[in-house]
Amino acid sequence: MHKVEFENVTLYNADCRDVLPLMSEVDAVISDPPYGMAWDGKVTRGKNGTGKTGPTKHHGKTILHDNEPFDPAPWVNFDRVILWGSNHFGCRLPVGTTLVWLKRYDEGFGSFLSDAEVAWMKGGHGVYCKRDVSLQGESKERVHPTQKPISLMSWCLDLAKVPQKATVLDPYMGSGTTGIACIRTGRKFIGVEKDPEYFATACKRIEQELSQPVLVL
Ligand SMILES: C[S@@+](CC[C@H](N)C(=O)[O-])C[C@H]1O[C@@H](n2cnc3c(N)ncnc32)[C@H](O)[C@@H]1O
């Protein structure tokens, strides 16, 4: 296990199930885990503002543990929880609120690519949507094959009513998007990533974010 600390941010290069016993001070779990869909590393993007798809690229690697069913059990007992990809493991979750990320413009709907992604939020039973098309097409912002937009993760923090200065855990942080959302909105962050390459990407993004002038929204 490797640990890197910044002001209000702690990052672990580890298997999250191994560091779970250290997580006693966590107020919310906001995460985008491996979905258990055995993704083959191929990425096909939609073309901005069209119903068409772009070329397919092979990303060169798969997502760790994506070839096994995801078990949400270790995370659902925290007070506030949001887990993306819940359509893949909903049978192992209690009833809750559904969040929908509309990732395409209306004109892009109906190709064989997904128009949206779905998350489960602990408690309630409503359905809430956010449109963010910033990662459509070949975006310069993209540093992880299943990256989420920063604004989407900030929306999650507000929907889950995570107080300012509370501590948010993302046990599957990938490139650290949830961490950047926490920094921008005045929450503390603990991130865990097992893949050393994505861990290094997360450290770099978070270091860059912390070097920006502070603007807490
Ligand atoms: C769906 S991706 C998250 C991407 C993230 N939302 C982003 O914006 O970059 C899930 C991540 O969990 C990591 N992972 C899978 N199993 C893990 C485990 N047991 N412990 C820690 N990280 C794990 C994978 O390497 C992958 O980067």
PDBQT file of the ligand as one rigid body, heavy atoms in Angstrom, charges set to zero:
ROOT
HETATM    1  C1  LIG A 301     -14.982   3.021 -13.428  1.00  0.00    +0.000 C 
HETATM    2  S1  LIG A 301     -13.338   3.414 -13.020  1.00  0.00    +0.000 S 
HETATM    3  C2  LIG A 301     -13.471   5.002 -12.206  1.00  0.00    +0.000 C 
HETATM    4  C3  LIG A 301     -13.170   6.169 -13.132  1.00  0.00    +0.000 C 
HETATM    5  C4  LIG A 301     -13.408   7.510 -12.452  1.00  0.00    +0.000 C 
HETATM    6  N1  LIG A 301     -14.813   7.776 -12.284  1.00  0.00    +0.000 N 
HETATM    7  C5  LIG A 301     -12.778   8.678 -13.194  1.00  0.00    +0.000 C 
HETATM    8  O1  LIG A 301     -13.449   9.708 -13.402  1.00  0.00    +0.000 OA
HETATM    9  O2  LIG A 301     -11.601   8.580 -13.559  1.00  0.00    +0.000 OA
HETATM   10  C6  LIG A 301     -13.066   2.303 -11.677  1.00  0.00    +0.000 C 
HETATM   11  C7  LIG A 301     -11.629   2.283 -11.174  1.00  0.00    +0.000 C 
HETATM   12  O3  LIG A 301     -11.560   1.394 -10.041  1.00  0.00    +0.000 OA
HETATM   13  C8  LIG A 301     -10.278   0.780 -10.023  1.00  0.00    +0.000 C 
HETATM   14  N2  LIG A 301     -10.399  -0.434  -9.206  1.00  0.00    +0.000 N 
HETATM   15  C9  LIG A 301     -10.972  -1.607  -9.559  1.00  0.00    +0.000 A 
HETATM   16  N3  LIG A 301     -10.967  -2.455  -8.517  1.00  0.00    +0.000 NA
HETATM   17  C10 LIG A 301     -10.389  -1.803  -7.473  1.00  0.00    +0.000 A 
HETATM   18  C11 LIG A 301     -10.128  -2.155  -6.104  1.00  0.00    +0.000 A 
HETATM   19  N4  LIG A 301     -10.462  -3.345  -5.618  1.00  0.00    +0.000 N 
HETATM   20  N5  LIG A 301      -9.564  -1.225  -5.306  1.00  0.00    +0.000 NA
HETATM   21  C12 LIG A 301      -9.235   0.008  -5.792  1.00  0.00    +0.000 A 
HETATM   22  N6  LIG A 301      -9.430   0.393  -7.086  1.00  0.00    +0.000 NA
HETATM   23  C13 LIG A 301     -10.020  -0.507  -7.905  1.00  0.00    +0.000 A 
HETATM   24  C14 LIG A 301      -9.954   0.552 -11.498  1.00  0.00    +0.000 C 
HETATM   25  O4  LIG A 301      -8.559   0.447 -11.721  1.00  0.00    +0.000 OA
HETATM   26  C15 LIG A 301     -10.586   1.791 -12.168  1.00  0.00    +0.000 C 
HETATM   27  O5  LIG A 301      -9.624   2.815 -12.406  1.00  0.00    +0.000 OA
ENDROOT
TORSDOF 0
